[in-house]
């Protein structure tokens, strides 16, 4: 395992101009909160409704598929956290792969180039667990040991191109302060709860609450055996801060390192609902990869400590959704566009 040396004195963001792309989203919202707590001067760029933005940050609604908008976003910034990504279910990935691939590779390429041109000091690039080749445990050294999983082919390759771009900048321009992170299966408030393309946690929460309210059973996909590494968005945001402050310029997994089956996850959700619900398993639904776990030694070695347990995080997410389910439509949905 590669050893990473942490800074003797962690970096401070006090009074620094920091751009957070995707700062109204699942990970971006708690990241903005952390930066503001450190008195950073935060600018958010997003296509979400402005009401989702922290009022203490500057908000700009810019389409970063346009080069001039990337340059405008990065102008005068000292740090950029790029959390851009197209979030959707495996079913939607198979049905609409271009909607994943094209915006991802376009925005990631243009934004990093705009940051370089603008003289940005530090840059965090958010890759994906989908960039990894199939394995039971993902280690940072093995990202390029094979192609991404067939279940993540388009999004995985698009994210890998950003990593390659960062490497090219390090070689040609000596820009060593580019940090890459691979979040595990992230969940929490501000997630995508769309019925057609939500990921497993928000999808189960939304359908479980609807089943509970209607008195109908919850139909859960597959047989519950696939194992995933779930981590709350606040912990991912914390991991990003730890990486950029303590040992930038490397790549890091950010996960719990603990495997949880879909059945265990479903039980936790059901046990924390306002009303009880029965579960029925749709064994004809696809399973996906059997197991996907993060090796988190590297991020822990520079000071990251997970703060939120899965049960605590699920409770938090359920409560947020119950209070805000009428507001979830204010999230920009790329699948609603042509």
N, C-alpha and C positions, 0 to 999 in steps of 0.2 A: 504494500500500500504506500503510495507516494506521501511523503511528509510535507506539510505546508507550514512555513514559518509565519506566525502572526506578527503584526507590527508591535513594537514596544509601546507606542502611544497610539491608540485607535484614532482613526480619522473622525473629525467633528464636522457636522453639517450646519452648525450655527452660522446664520447669515449667508449661507451658500445658496446660489440660485440653482434649483433642482427641478428638472422636467420629469414628470411621471406620465408616460404614455399609457393610457388605460387606467388612469387614476380614479375612475368611478366604478371600477369593476370589482370582482371577487377578491383578488389579491391587492389591487391598486388602492382600494379604499382604506384598508388598515395600514398599508405602506405610507400613504399620504398622512394619516393620523400620526404615525411614528415620526415622520420627518418634521411635521409641524410642532410636535412635542419638543423637538431639538432646535426649534426656532429657525428652521430652514425657510427660505423664500420659495415656495412651491408653486409651480405652474402645472396644471393638469390639461392634457389634450385627450379628447375622447369624442366619440359620436353619440354618446348617451345623452339623455335629457339633462340639462344643467342642474336640475333639482337633486341629482344623485351626487353632485360634487360637494366636497367639504367647503363651506362658505369662507374659511380662512385661507383658501388657496385661490390663485387666479385660474379661471377656467376658459379654455378656448375649444370651440367645436370645429375641428379641422379634419378634413379627409386626407390622411397621410399617404394615399396612393398618388398624390400630386407632389412632385419634387419641391415646388415653391412653398407648399405648406410645411414640409419637413424642415426646410431652411428657416421658415418663420418660427416654427416651434422651437428649434434649437438655438436661435439667435441669443447671444449673451448668456447662455446657460453654462454652468460649471460642471454639472453632473446630469446624466440622463439615465433614467430607469425605464427600459423598454419592456413593457408587459403586454405588448400587442399579441393577440392570438385570436383565431377563430375557434370558438368553443361549441362543440356539438356532439351528439351521440355517435356511436359506431355505425348505427343504421344510416344516419345522415352523412357520415363520412363516405360510406359506400355509394350512396345515392347522389351526392352533390360534391364529388371530390375537387372539382375546379374551384368551388366556393371556399374550400379550405386552402388549396394550394396557391392560387394566384394572389389573393390579398396578402397572405402570409409572406411569401417570398418577395413581393413588391414592396410592402411597407418595411419589412426588416432591412432590405437592401438600401432603400432610399433614406431611411432614418439614420442608419449607422453612417452612411456617407455624409449626410447633412451634419451630423455631430462632428465628424472628422474635419469637414470644411470649416465649421464654426469654432474649432479649437476647444471642444469640450474636454475637460480633464479626465473624468471617469465615466465609464459606461457599463451598465448592467444589461446583459442580453438574456431574455427568458427563453430558453429552449423548451423541451418537452420530454416527458417520459416516453412519448412515442418515437423519439429519435433513436432509442436504443434497439439493438437487435434482440430477438427473443432470448430470454434467460430467466432463471428463477430469481436471481439477485442481480441488480444492476450496479456496476462499479464504474466510476468515471473513466478509468483507463480503457474500458471496453466499448465505448460508444461507437467507435469506427471499426470494430472487429467483424462486422457483417451488416447487411442491409436492415432497415427497420422492419418490425413485425408487419406481416401482410395486413393486419388489422389497422395499422397506422401508416401505411405506405406513403400517401400523399402529404399528410401533415408532417410526418417524420422527416421525409426528404427536404421539405421546405424549411423546416427548422434547422436541419443540418447545414444548409447553405449559409445561414447566418453565422454559424460557428466557423465555417470555412472562411467567410469574409473577415471575421475577427482575427483569425490566424494570419490571413494575408496582410491585414493592417499592421499586425505586430512585426511581421517580417519586413515589409517595405517601408513603413513609416515609424517604426519603433514605438507604436502606441500600445504599451504594455498594460494599461489600466482598463482593460476590457474583461469583465467578469461574466461568466456564463453559469446559469443555474438550471437545474432540471427538477421542477417540482413533481412530487408524487401525485396521487389522486386527491386533488384539493377540493374542499367543500367549505361552506359557510354562508353568511349573509351576502347579499348582492350577487348570488350565483344566478345561473341561467335556469329558470324553472319552466321553460317552455315545454309544453306537452309533447311536441314533435321532436325536439332535438336536445333535451336535457341529458346530462350525465347521470350516473347511477344514484348518487346521494340525493340531489334535488328532485330527480324523477320519482324516487321511492317516497320521499317526504311528501311531495305534492299528491301523489296517488294514494298514499296511506291516509292522509288527512281527508281527502275526498271520500275514500271508502269508509272511514270512521264516521264522517258526518252523514253519509247516506245509509249506513248500516249494511253495506255490501262488503264482500271479502276483497282483500288486496291481492291482485294477481301479480306475483313476482316472477321475473324472467329467469330462465334456466333452472337448474336444480339447487342453486345456492352454493355450489362448491368452489367457484373461482375465488382466488385469494388476491387481495389488493392491499396497497399501502396507503392509508387515508391520513390526511393531515389538514388541520384547520388553516384557513387562509391567513389568520393573524400570525400563526407560527411560520408560515412561508414568508410573510412580510418581514418578520423578525430575522429569519435566516438570511434573507437578502441584505438586510442592514448589517448583520454580523459579517457577511462575506465582503461587502464593499468597504466597511470600516476597518476590519481587522486584517484581511489578507486578500486584497483585490488582485485581479489578473489571472485567476485560476478558474476551474470549473468545479461546480459543487452540486451534489444531490441534496435536495431538501425534502425530507420525508420523516416519517416516524420510525422507519426501520422495522415495524411490527406488521405482521400479516394478519388480516382480518377477512374471513370468508364473507361472501355476499349474504349467506344465511345469518351469520352473526350480526352483520350490519343491519339486516332487516329486523332482527329481534330487538336490537337497541332502539331502532326507530319506533317500532310498534309499542314497545314498553314505555315510551315517553310521549305517547299521544294523549290528548285530552279524554278520548273515549277508546275503548278496546276495539280491536279489529281482528278478524281471522285472515290467515294467509293461505293462498293457494299458489302452487308453483307451476309455471308454464314450462314444462320440460322440453317442449319443442323449440323454445327460443335459443338462439346461439349463445355459446358459453364465452367466446373470446379466449384470450390466453389464459391458461390454467392458473398461473401465479406470476405476479409482478411485484417485486419488493426492491426497496432502495437500500444500498449500503450507505450509511450516513456517517461513517467514521471521519471523513475529511471535514465536513462542516462542523461536527462536534469537536474536532481537534482544535478548532480556532475559536471556540467559545459558545457555540449554539446549544441551547437547551430547550427542548420542546416544553411549552407551557400548558397546553390544553389537551386533555385526554379525549378519546373518541366519544365517550358517553357525554362528557361535558360539552363537547363541541356540537354533537347532534342536538342536545337540548337547546343550545344557543341558536342553532340554525332553525329548528322547528319554531321556537318562540319568535324569531325575527320574521319568518315566513307568515305566521299567523297574524302578525301585526302589519305586515307590508305586502300581502299577496296581491292587493289591488294596485300596487305601485310597480310590480315587476315588469309590466309592459313598457316602462320608460327606458328599458335597456335597448340599445341598438341591436337589431337582429339582422345579420348579413343574409340570412336565408329568406328574408322578406323582399330582397332586392333581386333584380335580374342581372 
